[in-house]
Structures are given as C-alpha cells and as structure tokens.
Amino acid sequence: GMTRFCNKYFLEQSIQFRIQLLAEEMLHLIPLNMGDVEIALNYSEKNSSISMEFLLPQGCGGILHNNDKPAGEKDNGTDPNPDNLEASIIQGLCDTMEEKVTTDNRIKLVLTLKK
C-alpha cells in the first residue's frame, strides 16, 4: 500500500503524513454511496512530484469547488469551497488540482502535492 510506495521512493516521514492526510480528507468529501472509487498514487522521477488520482462515479464533479466551476476546467488550487474544511486542507496540501470528465462520464481528479 501507501507505506510500500513511500519506502520504494525513500520519501520522508513528513511527505508520507501529507499523502495519508490528503487521502483521508478526500475520502471525507467523496460520496462513497454513489459507486466505486479508484485511487492511484504516482511519483514522477522527472520532476520529483507526487500526485494522487481519484476516479469517481458520475455525479461527483465539483466536490472541491464551488458549484459555479464546471467539471473539466483546470484549476490551480485556489478556488475551493470556502465553507468546506476538508477542501481547504486539500488546497493547502496541493500545488495543483485538476478535474476531468472521462469518456465514460466518470470524474477524474488529479491532485499534485506541494513539495
């Protein structure tokens, strides 16, 4: 799991903590009763970045944003729902947050952690 991933890339304990916190806060926001959620953790050796991808069921778009932001619009992480503590924590952990609609109408969130 996550610990094996972090050990494989020799990630510091503080980074491991941020990865776990990001996953936990996202799971608080995602309506798990709407369908399956897939989570992938990625490390780019090219730029030493860590990203977490969430593949969500249809109808889960905009969970990090105010409702006026359309799904599929790229975001730099500066427009979370201000009344949502989880979204504010996630914004603080991430450099970028990107939301896309897949060809099968699922929502794909790609969150890149701050270095």
N, C-alpha and C positions, 0 to 999 in steps of 0.2 A: 503494500500500500504506500501511503504517503511517506512513512519513515524510510522505507527501502529506496524510494525515489530520492529523498533528501540525502541519504547516505551515498547513493551512487554518484551524485554530483558534488559531494562534500560541502553541502550547504550548511551555513552556520545555524545555530540553535534559534537565533532571532528571526531568521528567514523561515525556518520550519514553523515557528509560532505564528508568523503572519500568514503563511499558507493555510494553516489549520483555522485561524480566525476567519480568513476570507471564506473558506468552505462552510464554516458554521453559520456565519452571517447570511450567506446566500441561501442556505437551507432553511433559514427562518423566513426568508422572503418568498421562496418558491412555493406555490400552492401544490403540494405533493399529491393531493387528491385528484388532480386533473390528468394524470398519466405518468409515464416513465420519464425519469430524468437521467441523462448520461453526463458524467463528469470526467474530464481529461485534464491532466496536469502535464505541462510541457516546459522544457528547458531549451533555450536556444544558445548553443555554444558560440554562435557567430557574434551575438551582442550581449551574452550573459544575462538574458532576460528570462523571467519565469512568467508563464501565463496559465490561466485556468479557463477551460472551456466548459460551458454548460449547454447541453442540448435539451431544450424544454418542450413540453407539449404545446399544441396550438392554443392560442388564447392567453399565453403567459407573457406576452410582449409588454414592455414598459414597466417592469417591476422595479427598475432602478430610477425611473424618471417620472416627472410629472406627466399627466395624461396627454399634454399637448405635443409631445415628442413622438413622431411616427416611428414605427418599427422599421428597421433597416437604415436609419440615419446614424452615421458615425458620430461618436461623442468623445470629447477629450476628458471626460470625467468631472465636468464642472457643473452639471445640472441634475443632481439627484433630487428626489422628492425631499424638500426641507423638513417635513414633518415626520420623516422616517429615520429613526436612529440607525437601523441596520444599513440603509443606503448611505448615510453619512459616514459610517465606519468603513464601508466598502470603498467609498470615494477616497477616504484618507489613505487606504492601503494601495490604491491603484494609480498607475500613470495614465492608462487608457481603459476605456470601457466601450466595446463595440457590440452592437446588436444587429443581427441579420435575420432575414427570413429565408429558410432553406427551401429547396424545390418541393419538398413535401409539406410545406407550410408550418414547420416547427420553428421555434425561435432558438437561435444560436447566440449565446453571449460569450465574448472573448474578453477576459479581464487580465491586463498585464500589471504585475506587481511593481511598485516603486522599488528602485534599487537602494 
